[in-house]
Amino acid sequence: MSQQFDFLAATDKPALLAFSTPEWLEEIKTALQELGYKVHTAATHSDFLVRFAQVHYQVVIIEERFAANNLEENLTLQAIQKMPMTQRRHSTVILIGESFQTFTPMQAIQQSVHAVISSSELFLVKQLIEKSFTDNSMFLHSYKEVQSRLYSTATR
């Protein structure tokens, strides 16, 4: 299989999708493209891990049953959950599935993601993605500002 290269510019907003349900994938891909994201899709768990390690994705959206029969078998989600926060802090990680209630904080915390979205609310996916990204950006704003100041002080 030949490797397809998709070059990213500094101004691009990269997003990574991991879905097994083609209809959901297309719906979310279209919404992200309308929001100005450059969308990459992972076909397998290993493909996801390689892509995630290579690019600082702004948004990562995972289907609860990505290449799995149920949430517990989702190796991609398990890998994200086990990653140190420093490896995944740059991304807003959203989990979509039938077993979630949209924006339920306890469900998101249990899954180590920033937000959960019920698949029954995909008709609002564009707004829900925007809200998830904005909420996460606001939450981490002070942290990133302090980190930036520390870095600039250390490099003087």
Secondary structure, 3 states (H helix, E strand, C coil): CCCCCCCCCCCCEEEEEECCCHHHHHHHHHHHHHCCEEEEEECCHHHHHHHHHHCCCCEEEEECCCCCCCHHHCHHHHHHHHCCHHHHCCCEEEEEECCCCCCCHHHHHHHCCCEEEEHHHHHHHHHHHHHHHHHHHHHHHHHHHHHHHHHHHHCC
